[in-house]
Every structure is written in structure tokens, then in C-alpha cells.
Amino acid sequence: MGTVFFVNGFLEAGKTTFIKELIGRESFRISGKTLILLCEEGDLEYDDEELAGANAVLEIIEAEKDFNDDTIATLEKKHRPERIIVEFNGMWDRKNLSFPWYWDDIMEIAVFDASTFKLYSDNMRSLLAEQVRRAELILFYKADEVREKLASYVRNIKAINMGAAFVFRGAEGDIILDPDEHLPYDISADELFLDDEGFAVLSMDSLQRCEAYEGKKVHCKACVYKMKEGSDLEFIAGRMIMTCCEADMSFVGFICGYPKAYELDDREWVEITGILRTRFDDEMQRNIPVCRVTDLKKIDKPDKEIISLI
């Protein structure tokens, strides 16, 4: 089996539009058949002539219970495709979905209508979170209609999936966001005063491109996490992020070098001032950010311990 393209998103998000663009590429006309598994029918339909020109066939799976190994195996045996595209139903449960064992090359794409993203984010967080959690590509259509909100959408999604790539489509073509545009602070400043959102975003963004933060002075509030197998001169400044519900949280933070780290208690709260530096981590085999603490004071636990971004 070749690549399986798993396309997820809510109704009328643009999944069919994306798949039509995909099968229209020359690479899909070279060799082999494409099997499209349609799990949700929207206003836009597939044209028989269009499918034939792309050497593609369409099969409809109407019920969630029928999206299983037996159904898929039967359809594969019938058509013997070179590749498969799944247009998934955004209201079905992705969290516990299992794929056939031989699907070893799966590319997940989450498609959204930017003009309705906030509505779904506010009312269907758990479904939205599962759509983006494993996605390699996040595609927004109608992005020009909410241009000023795109940066916050990126922050929301990165709280769940730091590694996803983003594409924003507008009426006149793609919208390009500067890497710094989605940040809730001015990275060009030498000194960064971080609120809850800023702490979460910096913890994630600095791990991906720590060189951009080299030498930055930061001020933040965080919880102390003592390192089980580390130096008495270091601790982790961390926070918990709620991605969709209280049962689904993730941890963000960074290592802090502090001469009196041994005097700190695990899980106590501190206010930190420090300088971010880059250090190569042998275990991770990559550069990581480390905060060299220049000032620290103990504080009371805040009323809002958990950060919510989405």
C-alpha cells in the first residue's frame, strides 16, 4: 500500500475541495488507482469525469461502525488501489480509531473553514483537538476573512501539536504568516514579560527554534519541578496546559539553571527573571533552551494554575 491521505475536518470545511486539488496533480495521474473513501457528503460532489481522469474511484462509508478493517479490506480487494484518500467524518471519533496494520505510510491533514474555526473551537473542543493532534498539515480555507485571528489559531493548535505545518488559503491565494506573527509577545525585544499564554507559547516555540531566543531576558511565573536525575543546580519551570478538557492536559516548561535550586521544594511556585541560552542535549540530540536564573522569589500558588489556550 502506498501513502494513505487521511483528511479530517468538520462539514463544509473544504475537505472535498482539498481532495479534488490533490487528485488533480500530475503525480496522481502517473500510475495506479486512487481509492477515495468518502465518510461524509457535503454540498460539493465528485464528478465522474473528474474521477476517471485522475484514475480514481469513490466508495461511500455511511456509518461510523463500518469504518473498520473488514470494510476497508473488502474495498481494497475490489479496487486494488495504489493509494487511498480518506475523507473522514469530522463528527466521528478519531481518538480511538485504528487503521489496518499494513497502513504504514499515513499522512493526516486537518482542514478548517477559518471563518467558523472559533465556533467549533468554543463548542466542540474535544473533536477539534483530535482532528489536529496527529495532523502533519493544517489547512485553513477562507483565511482572508479572519486575517487578524490567524495568529491566535496557530497558537491554539500548537498547544496540541507543535510539529504541524500550516497553510492559509484566501480568495486571492495563500496567506503567508511570518514565524513571529503568531507570538503573543514581541520577540524582537530584548526583555520579555510573559503572562500565562506567553509562558506556554515561549516554552513550545523556543524548543523548536531556540536560537531565536538566545540572550533574551525573560520574566515569568512557574511551578518548580525538581529533576529526578539531574543537578542540584537545575530545575524545570513548568505549567500544565488544558488542550480540550481537564482530562486532556499537557506539560510545557524549560530547564532553569539556578545556584540554589537545591533549596527549592518540588511543586512550589516561583517568579523568575533569567537569560535564555542554548544548550545541546545529548539525549534529545538537539539544541534546547535553558534559562540562567538571575533573580528568583517564592510566590503563592496562583488562582489559575492551568493554562487554557484552545
C-alpha positions as CSV (number, residue, x, y, z in Angstrom):
1,M,0.0,0.0,0.0
2,G,1.2,3.5,-0.9
3,T,0.5,6.6,1.0
4,V,-2.8,6.9,2.8
5,F,-4.1,10.5,3.0
6,F,-6.4,10.8,6.0
7,V,-8.3,14.1,5.6
8,N,-10.3,15.2,8.6
9,G,-12.4,18.3,9.4
10,F,-16.0,19.4,10.1
11,L,-18.7,19.5,7.5
12,E,-18.2,22.2,4.8
13,A,-14.6,22.8,5.9
14,G,-13.2,22.2,2.5
15,K,-12.2,18.6,2.6
16,T,-13.6,17.7,-0.8
17,T,-12.1,20.9,-2.3
18,F,-8.7,19.8,-1.0
19,I,-9.0,16.2,-2.3
20,K,-10.1,17.5,-5.7
21,E,-6.9,19.6,-5.8
22,L,-4.9,16.6,-4.6
23,I,-6.1,14.1,-7.3
24,G,-5.8,16.8,-9.9
25,R,-2.0,16.8,-9.5
26,E,0.1,15.1,-12.2
27,S,1.6,12.7,-9.6
28,F,-1.8,11.1,-9.2
29,R,-2.1,10.5,-13.0
30,I,1.2,8.6,-13.4
31,S,0.5,5.1,-12.1
32,G,-2.0,3.2,-10.1
33,K,-5.5,3.7,-9.0
34,T,-6.6,6.1,-6.2
35,L,-9.4,4.9,-3.9
36,I,-11.4,7.6,-2.1
37,L,-13.3,6.5,1.0
38,L,-16.0,9.1,1.5
39,C,-17.4,9.2,5.0
40,E,-19.3,12.5,4.8
41,E,-21.1,14.0,1.9
42,G,-21.2,17.8,1.7
43,D,-22.5,20.3,-0.9
44,L,-19.5,19.8,-3.2
45,E,-19.6,16.5,-5.0
46,Y,-17.1,14.5,-7.0
47,D,-17.6,14.4,-10.8
48,D,-17.5,11.1,-12.5
49,E,-15.4,12.5,-15.4
50,E,-13.0,14.2,-12.9
51,L,-12.5,10.9,-11.1
52,A,-12.0,9.0,-14.3
53,G,-9.4,11.5,-15.4
54,A,-7.5,11.0,-12.2
55,N,-7.8,7.2,-12.3
56,A,-9.8,7.4,-9.0
57,V,-12.8,5.5,-7.7
58,L,-15.2,6.5,-4.9
59,E,-16.7,4.4,-2.2
60,I,-19.0,5.7,0.4
61,I,-18.9,4.6,4.1
62,E,-22.1,5.9,5.6
63,A,-21.9,4.6,9.2
64,E,-19.1,5.1,11.7
65,K,-19.2,1.4,12.7
66,D,-18.5,0.4,9.1
67,F,-15.1,2.3,9.0
68,N,-13.2,-0.9,10.1
69,D,-10.6,-3.3,8.9
70,D,-13.1,-5.7,7.3
71,T,-14.8,-3.0,5.2
72,I,-11.5,-1.4,4.1
73,A,-10.0,-4.8,3.2
74,T,-13.1,-5.6,1.1
75,L,-12.9,-2.3,-0.8
76,E,-9.1,-2.7,-1.3
77,K,-9.6,-6.2,-2.7
78,K,-12.2,-4.9,-5.0
79,H,-10.2,-2.0,-6.5
80,R,-6.6,-2.8,-5.7
81,P,-5.6,0.8,-5.3
82,E,-2.1,2.2,-5.3
83,R,-3.1,4.8,-2.7
84,I,-6.1,5.7,-0.6
85,I,-7.6,9.0,0.4
86,V,-10.0,9.0,3.3
87,E,-12.5,11.9,3.6
88,F,-13.3,11.3,7.2
89,N,-16.4,12.5,9.0
90,G,-15.4,15.2,11.5
91,M,-18.2,14.2,13.9
92,W,-16.9,10.6,14.2
93,D,-14.5,9.6,17.0
94,R,-10.9,9.9,15.8
95,K,-9.4,9.3,19.2
96,N,-9.9,5.6,19.4
97,L,-9.7,4.9,15.6
98,S,-7.4,2.1,14.5
99,F,-6.1,1.6,11.0
100,P,-5.2,-1.6,9.1
101,W,-1.8,-2.8,10.3
102,Y,-0.3,-2.6,6.8
103,W,-1.1,1.2,6.5
104,D,2.5,2.2,7.3
105,D,2.5,5.5,5.5
106,I,-0.3,7.7,6.7
107,M,-0.4,11.4,6.2
108,E,-3.0,13.2,8.3
109,I,-4.4,16.5,7.1
110,A,-6.9,18.6,9.1
111,V,-9.0,21.1,7.1
112,F,-10.9,24.0,8.5
113,D,-13.0,26.9,7.4
114,A,-11.2,29.8,9.1
115,S,-14.5,31.8,9.4
116,T,-16.1,29.1,11.6
117,F,-13.0,27.8,13.4
118,K,-13.7,29.7,16.6
119,L,-17.3,28.4,16.7
120,Y,-16.0,24.8,16.6
121,S,-13.2,25.6,19.0
122,D,-15.6,27.0,21.6
123,N,-18.2,24.3,21.3
124,M,-16.5,21.1,20.1
125,R,-13.0,21.3,21.6
126,S,-12.5,17.6,22.1
127,L,-13.4,16.7,18.5
128,L,-11.3,19.6,17.1
129,A,-8.3,18.5,19.3
130,E,-8.4,15.0,18.0
131,Q,-8.5,16.3,14.4
132,V,-5.3,18.2,14.8
133,R,-3.4,16.1,17.3
134,R,-1.7,13.8,14.7
135,A,-2.0,16.0,11.6
136,E,1.1,16.8,9.6
137,L,-0.7,19.6,7.8
138,I,-3.3,22.1,9.0
139,L,-5.1,23.8,6.1
140,F,-7.4,26.8,6.5
141,Y,-9.7,28.0,3.8
142,K,-11.3,31.5,3.7
143,A,-8.4,32.7,5.8
144,D,-8.6,36.2,4.4
145,E,-12.0,36.7,6.1
146,V,-10.4,36.5,9.6
147,R,-6.9,37.5,8.8
148,E,-6.4,39.2,12.2
149,K,-7.3,35.9,14.1
150,L,-5.0,33.5,12.3
151,A,-2.1,34.0,14.7
152,S,-4.3,33.0,17.7
153,Y,-5.5,29.9,15.8
154,V,-1.9,28.9,15.3
155,R,-1.2,29.3,19.0
156,N,-4.3,27.2,19.8
157,I,-3.3,24.3,17.6
158,K,0.4,24.4,18.6
159,A,-0.7,23.8,22.2
160,I,-1.8,20.3,20.9
161,N,0.5,19.7,18.0
162,M,3.8,21.6,17.9
163,G,5.1,19.9,14.8
164,A,2.2,20.6,12.4
165,A,2.7,22.8,9.2
166,F,0.1,25.4,8.4
167,V,-1.3,26.6,5.1
168,F,-3.8,29.5,4.9
169,R,-5.8,29.9,1.7
170,G,-7.6,33.1,0.8
171,A,-9.7,34.2,-2.2
172,E,-6.5,35.5,-3.9
173,G,-4.1,32.8,-3.0
174,D,-2.1,31.7,0.1
175,I,-1.6,33.9,3.0
176,I,1.9,33.8,4.4
177,L,2.4,34.3,8.2
178,D,5.7,35.5,9.5
179,P,7.0,32.9,12.0
180,D,7.0,35.6,14.7
181,E,3.4,36.8,13.9
182,H,1.7,34.1,16.0
183,L,3.6,35.0,19.1
184,P,1.7,36.9,21.9
185,Y,4.8,39.0,22.6
186,D,7.4,41.0,20.6
187,I,10.3,38.6,20.1
188,S,12.4,41.5,18.8
189,A,12.5,42.9,22.3
190,D,15.5,42.1,24.5
191,E,13.2,41.6,27.5
192,L,10.1,39.5,27.5
193,F,7.4,39.8,30.2
194,L,5.4,36.6,30.0
195,D,1.8,36.1,31.0
196,D,0.2,32.6,31.1
197,E,-0.2,32.4,27.4
198,G,3.2,33.9,26.7
199,F,4.8,31.3,29.0
200,A,3.1,28.4,27.2
201,V,4.0,29.8,23.7
202,L,7.6,30.6,24.6
203,S,8.1,27.1,26.1
204,M,6.9,25.5,22.8
205,D,8.4,27.9,20.3
206,S,11.8,28.1,21.9
207,L,12.2,24.4,21.8
208,Q,11.6,24.4,18.0
209,R,14.0,27.4,17.3
210,C,15.9,28.1,20.5
211,E,18.5,30.2,18.6
212,A,15.8,32.9,18.1
213,Y,15.6,33.3,21.9
214,E,19.4,33.3,22.6
215,G,20.2,36.1,25.1
216,K,16.6,37.1,25.7
217,K,15.8,38.2,29.2
218,V,12.5,36.7,30.5
219,H,10.2,37.3,33.4
220,C,7.6,34.7,34.3
221,K,5.8,32.8,37.0
222,A,6.0,29.0,37.1
223,C,5.8,25.9,39.2
224,V,9.1,24.2,40.2
225,Y,9.5,20.6,39.0
226,K,12.6,19.0,40.6
227,M,14.6,16.8,38.2
228,K,14.8,13.2,39.4
229,E,18.2,12.6,37.8
230,G,19.8,16.0,37.5
231,S,22.0,18.5,39.1
232,D,21.1,20.2,42.4
233,L,21.7,23.4,40.4
234,E,18.9,23.0,38.0
235,F,15.1,22.6,38.0
236,I,12.3,22.8,35.4
237,A,10.0,25.8,35.4
238,G,6.7,24.3,34.2
239,R,3.0,24.7,33.7
240,M,0.1,22.5,32.7
241,I,-1.9,23.3,29.6
242,M,-5.5,22.2,29.1
243,T,-6.0,21.3,25.4
244,C,-9.6,20.4,25.3
245,C,-10.8,19.2,28.8
246,E,-9.5,18.6,32.3
247,A,-8.8,15.0,31.4
248,D,-6.5,16.0,28.5
249,M,-3.6,18.1,29.6
250,S,0.0,18.5,28.5
251,F,3.1,19.9,30.2
252,V,5.2,22.8,29.0
253,G,8.3,24.3,30.5
254,F,12.1,24.7,30.3
255,I,15.2,23.9,32.3
256,C,16.4,26.6,34.6
257,G,20.0,26.9,36.0
258,Y,19.9,28.3,39.5
259,P,22.8,28.1,42.1
260,K,20.3,27.5,44.9
261,A,18.0,25.0,43.1
262,Y,18.6,22.5,45.9
263,E,16.7,24.9,48.3
264,L,13.5,24.8,46.3
265,D,10.7,22.4,47.1
266,D,9.0,20.4,44.3
267,R,5.8,21.9,43.1
268,E,6.2,25.3,44.8
269,W,5.6,28.5,42.8
270,V,8.3,31.0,41.9
271,E,8.7,34.2,40.0
272,I,11.7,34.1,37.8
273,T,14.0,36.5,35.9
274,G,16.6,35.0,33.7
275,I,18.5,34.9,30.5
276,L,17.8,32.2,27.9
277,R,20.7,30.3,26.5
278,T,21.1,27.5,24.0
279,R,22.5,24.1,25.1
280,F,22.9,20.8,23.2
281,D,21.1,18.0,24.8
282,D,22.8,14.6,24.3
283,E,19.7,12.5,25.0
284,M,17.4,14.5,22.6
285,Q,20.3,15.1,20.1
286,R,19.2,18.7,19.6
287,N,19.6,22.2,21.0
288,I,17.3,23.1,23.8
289,P,16.7,26.4,25.7
290,V,18.0,26.8,29.2
291,C,17.2,29.8,31.4
292,R,20.0,31.1,33.5
293,V,18.2,32.5,36.5
294,T,19.4,35.9,37.7
295,D,16.6,36.5,40.2
296,L,14.0,34.3,41.9
297,K,11.4,34.7,44.6
298,K,8.9,32.3,46.0
299,I,5.2,33.3,45.5
300,D,1.8,32.0,46.4
301,K,0.1,29.5,44.1
302,P,-1.9,31.5,41.6
303,D,-5.7,31.2,41.4
304,K,-5.4,29.9,37.8
305,E,-2.8,27.1,37.8
306,I,-3.7,25.5,34.5
307,I,-3.3,27.4,31.2
308,S,-6.0,27.1,28.6
309,L,-5.2,28.0,25.0
310,I,-7.9,26.3,22.9
